[in-house]
Amino acid sequence: MPEEFDEEALEAARRELNGDVGKEPLPQEFEYACLISEIPADGRRGKIIVRERDEIALFILEGEVWAISNICPHEMSPVLGAGFINKDELTVTCPLHGWVFDIPSGKIIGQSGSVPVYEVKLEGEEVWVATGPFIFE
């Protein structure tokens, strides 16, 4: 995540919103997704990862790897990885419906709703994606 995000503060806010104050977060499990070299580095589009239970779009923007659902909720279309990327705003626009999504949070810009976002970790050249999403309410 970009430097302006304080991970500890975000996690504390998530626990407070979910009534989990004082509870430790569950350890996150990760699955291998791809090599970082397989993700388009210019931010022109994403790399699609199909897993058993979900489909994820990986993007490299501002030197960070981001992971969001590849499914646009308008008609459950698997197209966000091929959407129009705004590198300055960190958004992706669905190429079919024109809905705009904030990549760091998954929120739909200008209306309610969101798509799942996933924690990413790098191990050398390998990209690993959390098995379960963060869901921002």
Secondary structure, DSSP 4 states (H G I P E B T S, - for coil): --TT--HHHHHHHHHHHTT-TTPPPPPPPEEEEEEGGGS-TTSSS-EEEE-SS-EEEEEEETTEEEEEESEETTTTEE-GGGSEEETTTTEEE-TTT--EEETTT-BBTTSS-B--EE-EEEETTEEEEESS-B---
